[in-house]
């Protein structure tokens, strides 16, 4: 029951956020004329680009960690800051 209440409450907040950000804004792009776009689409695009970047960096970091774990070098063989 609490889950349903949280779902309904978050849905109401999301709908209110979308309704408050439906006005048109001017987006000045580097090449070409300015573009009129709804603010909510601009916000959602920025959010999803940030989400994709964070997932990509996480996958890269995870892959590097796996490679280091499989590396035949031991910790003594790795160069340290003291060697510089």
BAFI-873592 format. One record per residue (C-alpha): residue number from 0; residue in one letter; x, y, z. Coordinates in steps of 0.02 Angstrom, whole numbers. Last residue first. Layout:
BEGIN
(atom NUM,'a',(X,Y,Z))
...
This chain:
BEGIN
(atom 83,'x',(2964,412,-499))
(atom 82,'x',(2985,247,-408))
(atom 81,'x',(2898,314,-252))
(atom 80,'x',(2738,342,-353))
(atom 79,'x',(2725,155,-378))
(atom 78,'x',(2759,45,-526))
(atom 77,'x',(2669,-121,-522))
(atom 76,'x',(2780,-274,-499))
(atom 75,'x',(2751,-284,-310))
(atom 74,'x',(2562,-287,-335))
(atom 73,'x',(2574,-442,-442))
(atom 72,'x',(2572,-440,-629))
(atom 71,'x',(2471,-578,-712))
(atom 70,'x',(2327,-457,-745))
(atom 69,'x',(2156,-533,-716))
(atom 68,'x',(2111,-411,-576))
(atom 67,'x',(2180,-265,-677))
(atom 66,'x',(2074,-313,-826))
(atom 65,'x',(1919,-327,-716))
(atom 64,'x',(1951,-154,-643))
(atom 63,'x',(1973,-82,-817))
(atom 62,'x',(1808,-157,-873))
(atom 61,'x',(1717,-89,-720))
(atom 60,'x',(1788,86,-748))
(atom 59,'x',(1736,82,-930))
(atom 58,'x',(1561,21,-886))
(atom 57,'x',(1543,158,-754))
(atom 56,'x',(1602,289,-878))
(atom 55,'x',(1472,231,-1004))
(atom 54,'x',(1332,226,-875))
(atom 53,'x',(1377,405,-821))
(atom 52,'x',(1380,464,-1001))
(atom 51,'x',(1211,385,-1040))
(atom 50,'x',(1132,465,-886))
(atom 49,'x',(1205,635,-929))
(atom 48,'x',(1136,623,-1106))
(atom 47,'x',(969,566,-1034))
(atom 46,'x',(957,714,-916))
(atom 45,'x',(1009,842,-1048))
(atom 44,'x',(877,774,-1167))
(atom 43,'x',(745,776,-1030))
(atom 42,'x',(783,957,-987))
(atom 41,'x',(776,1012,-1169))
(atom 40,'x',(616,917,-1196))
(atom 39,'x',(539,997,-1041))
(atom 38,'x',(592,1171,-1100))
(atom 37,'x',(492,1159,-1261))
(atom 36,'x',(597,1202,-1412))
(atom 35,'x',(618,1355,-1524))
(atom 34,'x',(781,1343,-1621))
(atom 33,'x',(907,1482,-1653))
(atom 32,'x',(975,1487,-1832))
(atom 31,'x',(1118,1381,-1893))
(atom 30,'x',(1282,1321,-1820))
(atom 29,'x',(1328,1345,-1638))
(atom 28,'x',(1150,1325,-1574))
(atom 27,'x',(1049,1457,-1484))
(atom 26,'x',(902,1370,-1401))
(atom 25,'x',(752,1482,-1381))
(atom 24,'x',(626,1427,-1250))
(atom 23,'x',(446,1372,-1269))
(atom 22,'x',(338,1339,-1117))
(atom 21,'x',(300,1163,-1058))
(atom 20,'x',(400,1170,-897))
(atom 19,'x',(262,1190,-766))
(atom 18,'x',(158,1050,-844))
(atom 17,'x',(307,930,-841))
(atom 16,'x',(346,965,-659))
(atom 15,'x',(162,944,-611))
(atom 14,'x',(155,778,-704))
(atom 13,'x',(313,720,-615))
(atom 12,'x',(246,773,-445))
(atom 11,'x',(81,681,-475))
(atom 10,'x',(176,526,-532))
(atom 9,'x',(288,534,-378))
(atom 8,'x',(135,540,-265))
(atom 7,'x',(47,398,-356))
(atom 6,'x',(202,287,-348))
(atom 5,'x',(232,330,-165))
(atom 4,'x',(50,289,-121))
(atom 3,'x',(62,125,-218))
(atom 2,'x',(222,78,-127))
(atom 1,'x',(143,118,41))
(atom 0,'x',(0,0,0))
